Amino acid sequence: MSEVISLFLTQVSLTNGIPFEIKIPNKLKEETLLKSERGDELHEVSDTKELFKELNNYLRNLII
């Protein structure tokens, strides 16, 4: 058992974190991914300039 713990701690040290992915379902994340897969609530822009303009406007409205 102590060898397993030693191996685990070695991997923590090498990876600077837990050496495996922790999967905890998040309801909002799941709903968002499902909407994306279905193509719901998508927004199209013509180019990156328009994209950043709309993102900036959106963020300003969140702050105000």
QUICORBEL-V809246 format. One record per backbone hydrogen bond with DSSP energy under -0.5 kcal/mol. CO is the residue of the C=O (numbers start at 1). NH is the residue of the N-H. E is the energy in kcal/mol with one decimal. If there is no record, write none. Layout:
co nh e
CO NH E
CO NH E
This chain:
co nh e
1 5 -2.0
2 6 -2.3
3 7 -2.5
4 8 -2.5
5 9 -2.8
6 10 -2.1
7 11 -2.2
8 12 -2.3
9 13 -2.2
10 14 -2.4
11 15 -2.6
12 16 -1.1
12 17 -1.2
21 23 -0.6
22 24 -0.8
23 25 -0.5
26 30 -3.0
27 31 -2.6
28 32 -2.6
29 33 -2.6
30 34 -2.3
31 35 -2.4
32 36 -2.3
33 37 -2.5
34 38 -2.0
35 39 -1.2
35 40 -2.4
39 42 -0.7
47 51 -2.0
48 52 -2.7
49 53 -1.9
50 54 -2.5
51 55 -2.5
52 56 -2.6
53 57 -2.2
54 58 -2.4
55 59 -2.7
56 60 -2.5
57 61 -2.0
58 62 -1.4
59 63 -1.7
60 64 -2.0
